Amino acid sequence: MTLRQEYLEAASEYLARLDNSYSYFPEDDTPVFVRGKGSRLYDPDGNEFLDMVAGYGALNQGHTHPKIVASLLAQADRLTHTSATLSDVKIEFAEKLASISPIPNTKVHFDLGGARAVEGAKLLTRAYTGKSKVISFHNSFHGRSTGSLSMYDADTFHHLFHSPRDYYSASYPYCYRCPAGLKKETCNYECLNGVYDILEENKDIGAIIVEPALGARGYIIPPKTFFKKLRRICDKYGLLLIDDEIQMGLGRLGSMFACEYYETVPDIILLSKSIAGGMWPLSAILASKDIMERIRPGTLGSTFAGAPLGCAVGIASIEVIEEEQLCRRSLEYGEYFMEELHKHLSEFPIIGNIDGIGLGIGIELILPNGEPATEEAQKLQLTALRNRLLLQRGGPAKNIINLIPALTITKAEIDEAVLRIRENLMLVLGEPEVIEHISSVKPVSI
Ligand SMILES: Cc1ncc(COP(=O)(O)O)c(C=O)c1O
């Protein structure tokens, strides 16, 4: 029996009392990790895994980055909590974020985790615009708190809500499967007609909330001018543009703020995940003073929000992104990753689309008729896990393999990842069930 099995057996008694349903692997295959370094994770038996998930984007700086660990330890020895009052590191970190923020006259509010930042943005919207509702996009994900789920247009959670939803749902550009048959490069945003229709019919909307690329639900990348279009709509209708960069910010798309890639300045930017190098559940709301000061003092906040420990780690985390030039690296290595993926995977008809910006890449698996190859994507994720390669899966039909490695990943690790994805794909394509499934689907005639 391996140590992992011993752990699981010992835990089974307790697992009945521990909700592990958030884990994206089946229970029998759930890995147990005891150590992480850079892009590698280790289980109790010393097995090494190559991590292409990086804590869903919480580890842009890699596992246990030495500078971030050192800042955590030093701060833990100095000052960990001050209730809601100020600390030196809280002031320093707010100053740092405000100085790099693209929003003029930025004021920073710290909170705990992504969903709470989303909730805060909703409160700010109500306070600033006097309107209670927002427009959010199909398949966007903004967290699992009651308020953020109330903007989440997915069947999985609808059974939870008996109260009216406080959002209107619009189509996010999904160019690979554009219902209007348009091409990304030449599109005229027919998908945004829905936004105009919603705005013409409803007068209770204060903001549009948007992800710079769809993250948790599959890496789907909109055309480059998408954000500018949304900015214009917001200006025309007097709405706030809330940019949820919780997953795509801090270097992932090749710039410190994802909105910089789109050359657009939103009204509110939400950051979390890698803001504290995966070591503290910190989030930040960035907005102009004008917006931030419209809310009554004390309305936003939480006991541990902006605690010294989180802020010290936050300062180190941003410094690592700057000092190691992780934004430039994300762009350069992302381009290399995409080229290698195209080179080594394009021969397989099951690969429908490979798209990404920086080190945020989605590989969409399709059947011969172009329909999503959901079962095959699931098998690929599981086979890869059994062979110690961690992949994440998403997309409206769960047929997109998301590659979100640490931005500190090396070229050699990218080469290794590409070859291991290819090897695992070939194993899946050789399974009798998969051969039968694929051959039972008629290709579309062109
Ligand atoms: C874009 C986006 N917003 C919000 C959240 C919620 O963050 P948290 O899980 O820290 O509450 C996530 C989490 O995956 C996310 O990807």
The ligand as an SDF file (V2000), in Angstrom:
LIG
                    3D

 16 16  0  0  0  0  0  0  0  0999 V2000
  -12.8270   35.2220  -12.2510 C   0  0  0  0  0  0  0  0  0  0  0  0
  -13.0930   34.7740  -10.8490 C   0  0  0  0  0  0  0  0  0  0  0  0
  -13.7870   35.5760  -10.0270 N   0  0  0  0  0  0  0  0  0  0  0  0
  -14.0350   35.2090   -8.7470 C   0  0  0  0  0  0  0  0  0  0  0  0
  -13.5860   34.0040   -8.2480 C   0  0  0  0  0  0  0  0  0  0  0  0
  -13.8740   33.6270   -6.8130 C   0  0  0  0  0  0  0  0  0  0  0  0
  -12.7200   33.6670   -6.0480 O   0  0  0  0  0  0  0  0  0  0  0  0
  -12.6720   32.8960   -4.6280 P   0  0  0  0  0  0  0  0  0  0  0  0
  -12.7250   31.4240   -4.9330 O   0  0  0  0  0  0  0  0  0  0  0  0
  -11.3790   33.3290   -4.0190 O   0  0  0  0  0  0  0  0  0  0  0  0
  -13.8340   33.3550   -3.8420 O   0  0  0  0  0  0  0  0  0  0  0  0
  -12.8680   33.1420   -9.0800 C   0  0  0  0  0  0  0  0  0  0  0  0
  -12.4190   31.8270   -8.5750 C   0  0  0  0  0  0  0  0  0  0  0  0
  -12.0460   30.9410   -9.3020 O   0  0  0  0  0  0  0  0  0  0  0  0
  -12.6080   33.5320  -10.4140 C   0  0  0  0  0  0  0  0  0  0  0  0
  -11.9350   32.7420  -11.2540 O   0  0  0  0  0  0  0  0  0  0  0  0
  1  2  1  0
  2  3  1  0
  2 15  2  0
  3  4  2  0
  4  5  1  0
  5  6  1  0
  5 12  2  0
  6  7  1  0
  7  8  1  0
  8  9  2  0
  8 10  1  0
  8 11  1  0
 12 13  1  0
 12 15  1  0
 13 14  2  0
 15 16  1  0
M  END
$$$$
